[in-house]
Amino acid sequence: MSAVVIACAMALDAVTGDPRSLYDRVPHPVTLMARSLVALETRLNRPEDADSRRRTLGVVSLVVYVGGWTALGVGLARLLDGPMGTLLLIALASTLLAGRDLLDQVGAVAEAMDGPEDLTAARSAVGRIVGRETASLDRPAVARAAIESLAENLSDGFVAPVFWFAVAGLPGLVAYKAINTADSLIGHRNARYQAFGWAAARLDDLANWVPARLTAALLALAAIRDGRAGEAWSTARRDARRHLSPNAGWPEAAMAGALCIRLGGPRRYGAERVDGAWFGSGREDADTSDLSRALQLARRVWVALIATALTVALISD
């Protein structure tokens, strides 16, 4: 994929994000992916079936679902040829990058924490981007939750799509978004999805293996300006393996090291308490300033990727 196209897609995402006026009228591509997978899951994931059968049908569903969307990506890549096609390709690719929306959502948490009804509003804002229970979170816990979400989603919502777009063009980008959407929908360890969603979770782990570590490295580079690059990278290498996910710990631990705070720790998902490990060796009492610095690091990663793509384009000409 042309480095110029990649840079333009990232820049367009930075400027427009996902225009609400457009997606109030037509479904977002990820929404269509989700609907197609839900249709398969509803038909094939029967509670009365044995786990072995549900796992097999989950694999079959995933092959059909990811294969179908990847084939569509191949077809669109061939169709979008020429100058006008390239412009449409950039516009389509930008909708599959979630960088601007991520920064806006996390920024809303920071704004709420500074508002007149700071804690109540902040809990509501962070509840829109995390799956944990937020009603009882204090200010440091709200800040940590937002920073953790920012770090993890910077990886799988922005760096990973850009990586796969660079590696395999539009088909790679579409395939990755289909895989990541499947993991979000059915890759859960509960009675309904433990067996059926097993393949989706494992494939998402594989697809994010390189991008998660790349994101940690990018966060470390972004922290050079603050003199925290070494601490960010060493924290990632030391603490990432403590995370329940083989990938999410890398960007989260790097962010913890870059900010000199601790992330992770215990949290609740409904009635279930998860005794998560801590990442980093700094303080636990994160605040709005830490959240603002985390957003700044994410923006630096964004700028670095665009600059890298433009540099590659200049060198290759």
N, C-alpha and C positions, 0 to 999 in steps of 0.2 A: 504494500500500500504506500502511495506517495506520502512523503513526510509533510509536504505542503497541505495535503488534504487532511492529514491527522491534526496538524497545527490549526488549520482553519476550523475544524470540527470542535476542538477544545476551546478556541476563542469564541466561537458562536455560542457554545454552551455557557461560557463565562458571561456573555452579554445578555442572552435571552433565557437561559434555563429551559424549562418546559412551559411555554406560554399557556396560561390558564384559559385565555379566551379561545385558543384553538382546541385544547383538550376537554373543554366543556361541551364542544360540538362533536368531536370525533374521538374514538377510543385511542389512548396511548398505546404504542406497540407492546409495551410490557403488559398492559391490561389485556391485550389480545392473547399474548402468550399465557397469561394466568388463566384466562377463560378456557383455552384449549386444553390445558393440563387438568383443570378442575373437571372438565367433561370426561376425560379419560379416567381420572381417579374415582369419580362418582360411579362410573359403570363397573370398574374392575376391582376396586378395593372393598371387598365384602368382609364384614366382621366375622361372619361364620366360617370363612375359609381358614385353613391351617396357615401358620406363619410362612412355611416353605412356599406354599402356593402364592401367597400375597407378595412375598419377596420376588418370586419369578415374574409375576404380573407387573410388579413395580419396575423391574428391569425392562420388560417388553414395552411398557408405557413410556419409559424414559427414552428408549431407542426410537420409538415412533415419534414422540414429541420433539426431541432434540434433532433427530434426523429430518423431520418435516420442516422445522424452522431453519435449519442449516441449508436445506435445499432451496428454500425461499430466498435466503441470503445470497446463494450462488446465482439464482435467477435474476435477482435485482441487480447484483454486481455486473452481470452481463448486459442488462438492459440500460443501466445508467452509464452509458458510454458517451464521450463527447463533452463539450463545454457545459451545456445545460444539464446533462446527466451528472457531471461532477458537482455542480452546485446542489442538485437534489441529493446526491450522495452525502455531501457535507451536512446538509440539513437533517437528513435521516440519521446519520451517525451521531450528530449532536444530541438528538433526543434519547439516545441510548447511553449517554454519559450523564451521570447524576451529580456532577461537581457543584454547579451553581445551586441546585435545590438543596444539597446537603449543607452548604455554607449558610444558606438562608434559614434553614430549619434550626441549625445549631445557633446561629446568630439570634434567632427569636428567643431562645432560652436565655442567652446573655442579656438581651434587652429586658426580658421579663424579670430577671433577677435584680435589675436596677430600677424597676418600676415601683409605683406606690403600693401595689399589692404583690410585692416581689415573689414571695415564696409560693403562694397559691398559684399565681400565674406561671411561675417557673416550673412547678410540678406538672401543670397541665401541658406546657410547651414540651418538656422533656418526655412526657408520656406519649407524645406523638411520634417519637423517634426511637424509643426503646421498648422492649417487651416486658421489662420487670415491673413490679408494683411500685408506684411512685407516690401514693397518697401519704406515706409516713416519712418520706425522705427529708432530711434537713438540708440546709444550703450547701454544705460541702458535698453531700451525697448527690444532690442535683447536679452540681458542677462536674463531679467525677463521671456521672452517668452520661452527661452530654459530651464530655471529652472522650470517653471510651467509644461512644457511638460515632463520633467524628473520626477517630483513628481507624476503627474497623471499616466504616463505610467509605473512607477515603481510599482504602485498599480495594474493596470489592465493588464499590459504586463508581470509582473513577480510574484509579491506576490500572486495575485489572482489565476493564473494557478497552482502555487505550492500548495496553500491552497486546491484547488479542487482536485488536484492529491493526496494529503494526505488524504482527506476526502473520495473520491470515486474512487481512482485508475485511470487507463487510461480512462474508460468511463466518469468519472467526468471531467478529464482534457479536453478530446475531446468535451464534451458538453459545457464546459465553453468557449473554443475557438470558437465554433460555435456561441454561444450566443453573445460574444463580437464582432465577425466579423459581425454578423447581425446588431448590433447596429451601428457599424462604417459605414456600407453600407446604411442602410435604417432608422436608428433611428434619423432622422433629422426633425426639425420643419419647413418644407417648404411645398409648395403646392403639391409636388409629394409624399412626404413621411409622412406628418402629420398624416394621417389616416392609411395608409397601414403599416407604421413602428411603430405605437403606441405600439403594443405588444412587439416588439423587444427592444424598449427603456425601457419599464417597466421591462421586464425580465432581462435586463442587469443591471438595478438599483438594482434589488433583488439579482442577483448573486454577485454583487460587494459590497453589504452592509457590510458584515463582513470584507472582505479583505481591503477595504478602511480604515476602522478604525484600523485594524491590522497594515497597512502600517504606519499610523500616529504614532502608538505606537512604531513601530520599528524605525522610524526616531527619535523619542524622545530618545529612548535607544541609538541610534547611536550618538546622540548629547551629551551624558554624558561626553565623552572625552573633549568636548569643554566647558563644564559647562553650556550647554543650554538645557538640557533635560526638565526641568520644564517649561521653556518658550515655547519650541516646543509643549508640550502637552497642556498647558493652551491656547496657541494661537489656536490650533486645536479645542479645546472644545468651545472657544469663537466665532471664526470666520467661522468655517466650514459651518454653516447653511446659511451664506450669499451667498454662491455659488449657481448658478442656478441649478447645479446638486446636488442630495442628497448625493453623494459620493465623487466627485472630490475635494470638498473643504477640506476634511480631510487631505490627504497627502499634498496638496498645502499649507494649513495654517500651518501644522506642519513644513514644509520646511521653510516657511517664519519666523516662530518663531526660528527655529534652526539657521538660518543665520542672524537674526536680520535685516531683510529687509522687504519691502512691496511687495507683489505679487498681481496679478489680475489687477483691474482697467479697464478703457475703452480700447476697441480695435475695429478694423474694420474687417468685413468679407465681402470682395467685397465692395459693395456700402452701406452695412448696418453697422451702428455703434452700438455697444453693450456697454452700460454703466455698466460694471461689477463692483462688490464691491471690495474693497481692503481687503487683508488679512495681518495681522501683523501690528506692530506699529513701525517698524524701518524705515530706509531710503529708498527712491525710486530709488536712483541712483546706481542700481546694476552694477557690473563690472565683469571682467574676473575672479578676485579672488573669487568672490561669486559663480560663475559658477563652478570653480574648487573645492570649498568647498562642493558644492551641489553634485558633482560627487563623492567626497570622502565619503559623507554620504550614498549615494546609494551603494557604494562598501561595506561599513560597514554593511548595511542591508543584502546584498548578503552573506557576510561572516558569519553573525549571523545566517541566515537561514540554511546554510550548516552545521555550527557547532551544531545547535540545532538538525538537522536531525541525525547527527552522534552520538550525545549524547543520543538521544532516542534509536538509534540502539544498543549502548553499554549497556544501562540500561535494555533493553528488552531481551538481550541475556542471 
